[in-house]
Every structure is written in structure tokens, then in C-alpha cells.
Amino acid sequence: MFRLFGEKKEEPQIKVLAREKTRYNDIYVIQNGAHRELWFKGNGEYYLQSRMDTQGQNPLALVYSRMIMASLLFCPEPRRMLMVGLGGAALSNCLGAWFPNLQIDIVEVDGKVIEVSKKYFSLRESRHCKVFEEDGRVFIQNRKEQEPYDWVILDAFKSGSIPYHLKTEEFYKEIRAVLSPGGVVGSNLYGKGNTLKPRDTKTFLSVFPNIYCFEDDDQVATVLIATGGECWSEEKIRERALTCRKLPEPFSMEEIAKTYRPGKFRDDSPAMFRDHLSGNGFLHDVELENRQNSKARRYPITNVS
């Protein structure tokens, strides 16, 4: 039933631990050998959202979750972080352990995703880790006059799409307004099934002066890092990887730095993403985007074997 798109591995016995249908998602939690995984179903396809190694040998079991750590090359000692999209809490769990003084705010629109992450994926709220059940863009709009974030991670996915209002120039301007000087944004651009990366690149460049693309050799995962500071050379990125904080094995910042792809997706975009409001009110449009399932999607992604 579940095919592991973009993730090369053997097919062990799969057991469905839970299923929850909400107005936003059709959620599956499965045990896949040593891995516990979160999947969303839509239009007859299954989309892998998160993976946890239940034996503890690889805390960042998905390629994307390792790639997003490229953000630490540019912001090696973050104090406050915002994650838009919870998934199975793999990132927040690791970062909470590796950076015990890091304040982590997580915003997730689907309350059932929060519930299953607590029950099956070891998500624990604390004074350093808080989860907010809210749309990510609405949350950020309400944080403009509060203490800024050093690191923002954009990882909000549905089955087969990303909510469009979380991909636009206007949204990125709102993010920059809550970002500290020297802060970074890390955006999950998915893998081969996302053909809109050139437009993502152009949209980010309309708001942030510098962007950096990181992508593994198999193109399973692409991560875009956006900053407002000076432009870094490839040599400086590799030098920083040698001097920044060492994280637990088998994780390697040096290996992450090698996945930097200078100039990729920069030259072939005809347009960028801007808000398309219906006239029915901003909150109405946000809810429509978050609930969009079978209708035409403004930001579609596909599964690629």
C-alpha cells in the first residue's frame, strides 16, 4: 500500500498503527521495520511526511531532515526558532536535544497531527518547546511586534501540495519582519516531484538578497536557505562546516556543505508567487488553501519513484 517515493530502501513488513481523517488531512501512522512513519493520503497517493528510527541509530532518518541542517552553517548558535509545519516532530526532537537552550515554537494547523506526534513520535512540550495549533501565516502575522526568531523552518505540506499562501512574496515579507538580524530561513522544496523550484527561487530573491540551494546527489531533497546578510562563497560555506559545532554522529556538517549547489534554479523562472485573494477575506482564503484536497492545486507536488 505504501510506496517509499524518493527514499531508497528495502520493503519490510508494514503495520498501520493509526489512521485519522480531519478536514485538512488523511493521516496514517505506520511501523515500517525499524522506522515509524507519518504519511498523508490524497488523490489515491500516499505522501511520506516524517520518519523516526525507533532503534535510535539515526535520529534524522529522512534526507530532508538532514539537509535542512544547512541552516546551521549560517546561524550556528540559534536562540529562537520557529517551525511552520510539525510533521512527526523528528526535527524538533533532535534540535531540542542538541540545543537544550534553544526556544522552539512550532505552528501546526491540524490538531490531529499534533496528537499523533505526541502519541507515536515522542513530541513533548516544555518551557523550551511550544506547539501552537494555528495556520502558520496567521501565527506569523500576530508575532510582528514580539521577540524575533533567529531561524525559521518552512515545512508545511499536504498530500500532493503545499498551501499556496505559505509560498508567496507577501508571506516571505512577513517572515522577514519577524526574523532577527543575521537570521536565516530554511525552506523544504521537496525533491524531483516539485517542478516549481525556479519560481520559489525567484520569489525568495524578491525578499531576501541571498539564497543558497542544497540538494543531495539523488535529488531526493532540495532545501533553500535565505539570508539577509553578506553573500557567502562556496569556499566560505565549506570552511564554516569545519568550524561550526559538531553534532552527534553519524551527522556531518562537512557532508551537508558538499551538497551546496551554487546558482541552481536561478535562471529559468518566468514568474514568482504572489497572493491571489478571492475577495471573500484573507482568513476565508487561508482556510480554503489549508483544506484543499481534490481541487486544482496552486502549488502541486507529485510522488516520484
C-alpha positions in Angstrom: 0.0 0.0 0.0 2.7 2.5 0.9 5.5 3.1 -1.6 8.6 4.9 -0.5 8.9 7.6 -3.1 12.3 9.1 -3.3 13.7 7.1 -0.4 15.7 4.0 -1.5 15.3 1.1 0.9 14.0 -2.4 1.3 10.4 -3.0 1.9 10.0 -4.6 5.4 6.7 -5.6 6.9 4.4 -2.6 7.3 1.9 -2.2 10.1 -0.7 0.6 10.3 -0.7 1.9 13.9 -3.2 4.7 13.5 -5.4 6.5 11.0 -7.0 9.9 11.5 -9.2 11.8 9.0 -9.5 15.5 9.5 -10.7 18.4 7.5 -7.1 19.0 6.5 -5.5 15.6 6.1 -6.0 11.8 5.9 -3.3 10.7 8.3 -1.6 7.4 8.6 1.0 6.3 11.2 2.8 3.1 10.2 5.6 1.0 11.6 7.9 0.2 8.7 10.5 -2.2 10.1 12.7 -0.1 12.5 11.1 3.1 11.2 7.9 4.8 12.4 6.5 7.0 9.7 3.8 9.6 9.2 2.0 9.7 5.8 -0.7 11.8 4.3 -3.1 10.3 1.7 -4.6 12.3 -1.1 -6.0 11.6 -4.6 -5.2 7.9 -4.2 -1.5 8.5 -3.4 0.5 8.4 -0.1 3.0 11.1 0.8 5.7 10.5 3.4 5.9 13.3 5.9 8.2 12.1 8.6 10.3 9.1 9.7 11.6 8.2 13.1 14.2 5.5 13.8 12.7 3.6 16.7 16.1 2.0 17.5 17.7 5.4 17.9 20.6 4.8 15.5 19.7 7.6 13.1 17.7 10.5 14.6 17.4 12.3 11.3 16.2 9.4 9.2 14.9 11.4 6.2 17.2 13.0 3.7 15.4 16.3 4.0 15.7 16.4 7.8 19.5 16.2 7.4 19.6 18.8 4.6 17.7 21.5 6.5 20.6 21.5 9.0 22.5 23.5 6.3 20.8 26.5 8.1 23.3 26.0 10.9 26.1 26.9 8.6 24.8 30.5 8.5 23.3 30.6 12.1 25.4 28.2 14.2 24.0 29.2 17.6 20.3 30.0 17.2 18.4 31.1 20.3 14.8 31.2 19.0 13.4 29.0 16.2 10.0 28.8 14.5 8.9 25.7 12.6 5.9 26.1 10.3 4.6 22.5 9.9 5.2 19.9 12.6 5.2 16.6 10.7 6.3 13.8 13.0 8.5 16.1 15.2 11.8 14.5 14.2 13.5 17.9 13.7 12.1 19.5 16.9 13.0 16.4 18.9 16.6 16.4 17.7 17.1 20.1 17.9 15.7 20.2 21.4 18.3 17.6 22.5 21.2 19.1 20.6 20.5 22.7 21.6 19.0 22.5 25.1 18.7 26.3 25.5 17.0 26.8 22.1 13.5 28.1 22.3 11.4 26.2 19.7 8.0 27.4 18.6 6.1 25.0 16.3 2.9 26.0 14.5 0.7 23.3 13.0 -2.8 23.8 11.6 -4.0 20.2 12.1 -4.7 19.3 15.7 -4.6 15.6 14.9 -1.1 15.9 13.6 -0.1 17.3 17.0 -1.9 14.5 18.8 -0.3 11.6 16.8 3.1 13.3 17.1 2.7 13.3 20.9 1.4 9.7 21.0 3.6 8.0 18.4 6.6 10.3 17.7 7.8 11.4 21.2 6.8 15.0 20.8 7.0 16.7 24.2 6.1 20.3 25.0 8.2 22.1 27.6 9.2 25.6 28.6 11.7 25.4 25.6 9.3 23.8 23.1 5.8 25.0 22.5 3.3 23.9 19.9 0.6 26.2 18.5 -2.5 24.8 16.7 -2.9 27.6 14.1 -2.2 28.4 10.5 1.5 29.3 10.1 0.9 32.6 8.2 -1.7 33.8 10.7 0.6 33.0 13.5 3.5 35.0 12.0 1.2 38.0 11.3 0.5 38.0 15.1 4.2 37.9 16.1 5.4 41.0 14.3 5.9 43.1 17.4 7.3 40.3 19.6 10.8 38.9 20.0 12.2 37.9 16.6 13.4 34.5 15.5 16.9 33.5 14.5 15.8 30.6 12.5 12.6 29.9 10.6 11.9 26.5 9.0 9.2 26.2 6.4 7.9 22.6 6.1 4.2 22.8 5.8 2.9 20.1 3.4 -0.4 18.5 2.5 -0.9 15.3 0.4 0.2 16.4 -3.1 0.6 20.1 -2.4 1.9 22.9 -0.3 -0.6 25.5 0.9 -0.1 28.3 -1.6 -0.4 31.2 0.9 2.7 29.8 2.5 4.8 30.2 -0.7 4.2 33.8 -1.8 6.3 37.0 -1.8 3.9 38.6 0.7 4.4 35.7 3.1 8.2 35.9 2.8 8.0 39.6 3.6 6.0 38.8 6.8 8.7 36.2 7.7 11.4 38.7 7.3 9.6 41.1 9.6 9.8 38.5 12.4 13.4 37.5 11.6 16.3 38.8 13.7 19.3 40.5 12.1 21.6 37.7 10.9 18.6 35.2 11.0 18.0 32.5 8.4 15.1 30.8 6.7 15.3 27.2 5.7 12.6 26.0 3.2 11.8 22.4 2.3 11.4 22.4 -1.5 10.8 18.7 -1.7 12.5 16.5 -4.4 12.1 15.7 -8.0 8.3 15.9 -7.8 8.4 19.7 -7.3 8.8 21.4 -10.7 8.2 24.9 -9.3 11.6 25.4 -7.7 12.7 28.1 -10.1 9.6 30.2 -9.1 10.4 29.5 -5.5 13.9 30.8 -6.1 12.7 34.0 -7.8 10.1 34.6 -5.1 12.7 34.3 -2.3 15.1 36.6 -4.1 12.4 39.3 -4.3 12.6 39.5 -0.4 16.0 38.1 0.6 19.2 39.3 -1.0 21.0 35.9 -0.7 19.8 32.4 -1.2 21.6 29.1 -1.2 20.4 25.8 -2.6 21.4 22.5 -1.1 20.5 19.2 -2.8 21.6 15.6 -2.4 23.2 13.7 -5.3 20.0 11.7 -5.9 17.8 14.8 -5.8 15.6 13.3 -3.1 15.5 16.5 -1.2 16.1 20.2 -2.0 16.5 22.8 0.7 16.7 26.6 0.1 18.4 28.8 2.7 17.6 32.5 2.6 19.5 35.2 4.5 19.7 39.0 4.7 23.4 39.2 5.3 26.5 39.2 3.2 26.8 36.8 0.2 28.9 33.7 1.1 31.2 31.9 -1.4 31.2 28.1 -1.7 34.7 28.2 -0.1 33.3 30.0 3.0 30.4 27.6 3.3 32.9 24.6 3.4 35.1 26.4 5.8 32.2 27.1 8.2 31.3 23.4 8.1 34.7 22.6 9.6 34.5 25.1 12.4 30.8 25.1 13.5 29.5 23.0 16.3 29.9 19.2 15.9 26.7 17.4 16.1 26.2 13.7 17.1 27.4 11.0 14.7 26.5 9.9 12.0 25.6 13.5 11.2 28.2 15.5 9.4 28.1 19.2 8.6 31.0 18.7 6.2 28.9 16.3 4.2 26.0 18.8 4.2 28.2 21.5 2.9 29.2 19.4 0.0 25.6 19.4 -1.2 25.6 23.1 -1.8 24.5 23.8 -5.5 25.5 27.4 -6.4 23.3 29.0 -8.9 20.8 26.2 -9.2 17.2 27.1 -10.2 18.1 30.8 -10.6 18.0 31.4 -14.3 14.9 29.8 -15.8 11.9 31.2 -13.9 9.3 33.2 -15.8 7.4 34.4 -12.7 7.2 34.3 -8.9 4.4 33.5 -6.5 2.1 36.3 -5.3 -1.0 36.3 -3.2 -4.2 35.5 -5.1 -7.1 36.7 -2.8 -10.6 35.9 -3.7 -12.4 38.9 -2.2 -14.0 36.7 0.4 -11.5 37.7 3.1 -8.0 36.6 4.0 -9.0 34.1 6.6 -11.5 32.5 4.3 -8.8 32.1 1.6 -6.3 30.7 4.1 -8.9 28.1 5.3 -9.6 27.1 1.7 -6.0 26.6 0.9 -5.4 24.5 4.0 -8.4 22.3 3.2 -7.8 22.0 -0.5 -7.7 18.3 -1.4 -9.1 17.2 -4.8 -9.5 20.6 -6.5 -6.8 22.1 -8.7 -3.8 23.0 -6.5 -1.8 26.2 -7.0 1.3 24.5 -5.7 1.2 20.9 -6.7 3.8 18.3 -5.9 4.0 14.7 -7.2 5.4 11.4 -6.0 8.4 10.3 -8.0 9.9 6.9 -7.6 
